Amino acid sequence: MNSNILEAQRKLVPEMVDVLHRRYKLLTFIEMSGPIGRRPLSLLAGLSERECRNEMESLRELDLIRIAKEGTTITAEGAKVRAALQPSIDEWTGHGLIERKLQRLLHIEHVKIVPGDSDANDAVKNLLAKEAANEFTERIGDGEIVAVTGGTSVAAIPHYMHSFERAAHLHFIAARGGVGNDIGLQANVIAASFAHACGGTYSTFYYPESLSGEAHEVFKKEPTAQKMIDLYEKTDCVIHGIGDAQRMAEMRNTPSEETEKLQQDGAKGEAFGYYFDENGKIVHRIRTVGIQTEQLKKVPLIIAVAGGKAKADAIAAYMASAPEQTLLVTDEGAALEIIRKLESTS
């Protein structure tokens, strides 16, 4: 069923396509958040509890969901149906058009947009993670070395990973040193999570970003650092998040005078220890052993994951100079805001 057929059906029997879209949304949120209760599900889907109950009963009778005391989950058949419908639904709802427009505006290879705004709805963060996991699995091909950054967006992806053909050949590494105090959001831990989820291997790399200049120069000569630098030159895929510049400065306990300088220089986004202004110009960089921007240009597959309307400026700032082979996985909240801002300044 392509988007033209869906549009024709909408004109002929509008209520049928509305039901299709409503049930598709329910399947999507149940798959992301299940087991989930009816009340939170109705809030996620923007339905009344009565509408939600009726649709859930229909989906249950079709054996697409399973309703139990602990909550509702999707069945294998339900997941299969949802995945088959996704391309047509995305095209019909305008996601395909928005993706292509954003792709052109950002001058990158591909954009994938999930419904909702992760600032307003935590379940959307799960959608981002699942979409990123799917894209990685489909696109990694013969790649072997995968570098991942830290952060909440990337940390959520392994939850939706599974073993697949050639996964045992993948070797995951940290793309940078540690940031902040949450160990679960460190690149080392996340690299290990990816490996455990799909059956690959990983290497640990402990490098605190707070090292002095002298200590940094000494550390770069250590065998472990040299090994990682060599691996960065051979990296086949990078999976990374994008941070808000001021937020990242706070996480690093950046001195006030340096924070003020970032503001004066118009820093909006951060990635890989680099701070970017709205034009993609690097206005500051953190002293770290990690993958460098010049190395990114040679990486065949780059997946950036970031969403939320509030992060639109940060995403646009980094993407202004991102390698063209980048694939951006984002949400409607960020995508529409980025388009609005870019079109208003063009």
N, C-alpha and C positions, 0 to 999 in steps of 0.2 A: 504494500500500500504506500504510494508516494504522496508527496505534499499536494499535487494537483488533484488526485482522487479525494484526499481528505477535504480539500477546499470545495470540490464539487458536492461532496456529501454534506458539508456544512450548509451549503446553500439550499440543497434539496430537503434534508432532514436535519436541521440545525441542532435539535435536542440530542441526536445520536452522537454527534461529534463532541458535544459538551460533556456527555456522559463518559465518552472515551477518554477525554482529557482529564476529567475528574478522577476516574479510576486509575489512570496512569500515574497521576500525582500521588494518590494514596499508595500504590504499589512502590513508588520510588521512596517515599518517606518511611514506609514500613521496612523496606530492604535496608535503608540506612540506619534506622533507629530501633528496629525491633530487637527484643520484644517491647512493644509500646502499647500503652492503654488508649482507650477510645478518646478520652478528653484531650490529652496532649496531641494525639494524632489530628483531631479536628482543628485544633489551634494551628498546627503546622500547615494543614491543607487549606485553611481559611473557610472551613465548613461549619455549619451548626452541628451540634452533637447528633441531632435527629438525622440530618443528611448523611453524616459520617456513619452512623449505625446502619442505615439502609444500604449504603454502598458496600460497607464491610460485609454485610450478610450476603450480598450478591457475589462478592469476590470469594467468600468462603464456599458458597454453593458451587462455584466454578473451580474449586480446589486450587485457587491462586494464593490464598492466605490461610493461615491456621490460627484460630482464636482459642486462647487458653487462659487460665487463671492468672498466669504471670505476665500476660500480654499477647499481642498479635505479632506473628512473624510471617514472612513470605515463604511460600513453598518453592521447590525447585522449578515447578512448572510456571509459577508466578514470576520468578526471576527470569526465566527464559522468555516469557511473553513480554515483560517490561523491556528487556534488552532488544528484542526484535522491533518493538515499536519506537524506540528512542530516536533513530534517525528521522523518521517521518514526523514524529511529534515535534522535534526540535525545528524542523523546517517549517512546519505549519504554524507554530507559535512565534516564528520570527527569529528563533535562536540562530539558525543558519545564516540569515541575513546579517544579524548583529555580529556574529563571529567573523564573517568575511569583511565587514566594514572595519572592525577593530584591527583585524589582520593587516589591512591596507594602511590604516592610519599609523600603526606601530612599525610597519615595514618588517614584519617577522613572518616565519613560515606558516604558522598555524595557531589558531586560538580555539579553545574549548570553553564554553560557558555553561555553568550549571544554574538552575533556577534559584531565585531568592537572594538574600543579602546576609552574609555570615556575621555581620555586625548585629543584626537583629535576631538571628535565629542560629543557634549553635548546630542544629542538624545540617545546615548548609555546609558547615565545615567538613562534615562527614562526606557530603556529596563531592566536595572538592578533592578530598583524599581518595575516594573511590575512583573518580574520573582520572586522576593522576596515575593511580595504580594500573588502571586499564590501559591507558596510553603507553605507559612504560612497558608493560607486558607485550603489547602488540608491536611496539616499534624498536625494541632493543636489538632484535635480529641476532647478528653474530657478535655483538659487543660483549666485552668481558669485564672491563674495569669501570665501576660506577662510583662516582664521587657524590656524596650527599652532604648538605649543610645541616645545621641545627635549626631549631625553631618549631613552633606548634604545627604549622602547616605540613612540613615535611615529616614530623614525628608521627602524624596520624596516618600516613600512607601505608606503612607495613601492616596495619590492621586489616587492610583490604588486599594484601598480597597473598599469593598461594604458589605452590610449586608448579612449574610449567616446563615445557620442553627447553632444554639447555640451561635451566636455572642453576644447575649445579656448577656450571662453568663461570658463573658471575662472581666477581670479587668486589666487595663493597669497601670503600674507604671514606674517611672523613675529609671533606673538602677544605676544612679550615680548623683553626684552634678553637678553644672553648670560649663561650660568651655567657655571662650571667651565672647564677648560682643553682639553677634547676638542672640537676644531673640528667633527668629524663629528656631534656631538650638539647643535650649536647650532641654534636655530630658523631662522636665516637659511639655513643649508645645507640643512636639512630641507625648508623651503619650496621651495627650488630643486629638490630631488630629486623632490618631488611634481609640480612643473610639468613636469620633463623626462620623468617616467614616463608621464603621461597626455596630454601635449601642450598644457598650459596655459601661463600666464605667471606671473611672480612679481616682487615688489619686495623689495629688500634694505633692511635697517634695522639699523644698527650702534649699539647702545646698551649700554655696559658698566654693570653694576649697581653697580660700586664707586665711582661718582661721588659727590662730596660734595654736601651739600644745596644749596650755592650753585651748583655746576656743573649740578646737576640742573634747577634753576629756569631757568638760562640755556638749557640744551639743549632744554627743552620748548617754547621760543619759536622754535627753528630751523625753517625751512620743511620739512625732511624729517620732523621730529617732528610738526609740525602735520598734514602729509599723512597720516601713519600714524594719528594720533588721529582724523582724519576717516574713514579707512577702517574703524577699529574700530566706529564708529557705524553703518556700512553692512554689517558682516560678516554673511554668510548661514550660515556654518558654522564651528565651532571644533573642532579635533581636539587633544586634550591628554592628557598623562600625569598621574599622581598620585604625588608623592614622599613618602617617609618623612621626617618633620620633622627628625629628628636627622641623617640622612644628607644632606639638603639643606643643613643648617647647616654641615656639614663641607665640602661641595663649595664653599660660598661663603666658606670660611675665616672664619666668623663668630667674633668675639671671644668668649673664654671666658665673660665675664660675661653676654653676650647669650644664649649657648647655655644657660647655667644658668637664665636667666629663661624661656627657652622650655620647659625641663623643669619648672620651678616652675608655669608656666601650663598645663601639660598638653598642649602641642602634640603632635599625632600625625601629621597629614597636611599636605602642602603642594601648592598649585597656583596658578599665575599670580603667584607671589611672595607669596601669602598663606599664613599658618600657621593651622591649625584645631585646636581641641581636639575631644574625642570627641563633643561635642554640636553640632559644626559652627560654633562661635563663633570668629570671627577674633581670635587673641590677639597676632598680630604681622603686619606687612606690610613688604615690601621696597620701598624707594624706586626706582621704575622707571617707564619709559614703556612701557606695554603695555595689553592689554585689561583692563578693570576688572570687578569682580563685578557692578556695577550694569548694565554693558553686556551682560554674559552673559545677563541675564534677557530681553533683546530678541532674542537670536540664535535663529532657528528650529530649527537642528539643532546639537546639541552631542554629540560622541562622545568619551567618556573611555575610555582604554585603560590597564589596569593589572592585574597578576596576581601570584600567588604568595602562599602562606599567610602568609609573614612580613609582607606588606604589607596584611593584612586591616584592621588598626587604622587605617592611613593612609587606605585607601579609604573605610572607614565614616565616618571623621572628615570628609573632604571632602563625601561624599555626604549627610551630615546637613543640609547647607544648599545642596546643588547645585540648580540650576534644574530644575524638574520635567520639562522637555523633554529632559533628558540621556539618552543611550543609553550604558550601561556595557558594555564588552566586557572580560570577565575570564575566569579559569579556575576549575576545580573547587576547587583548593587554596584560593584566596581566597574564593570564593563560600560554600563550606561553613563556613569559619571565621567569616566575617562573620555568617552565619545563626546559628551557634552562639552567638556573642557577643551579638548583638542579642536573641535569644530568651531568653538566660539573664538579661538585665537588664530584660526587659519584665514 
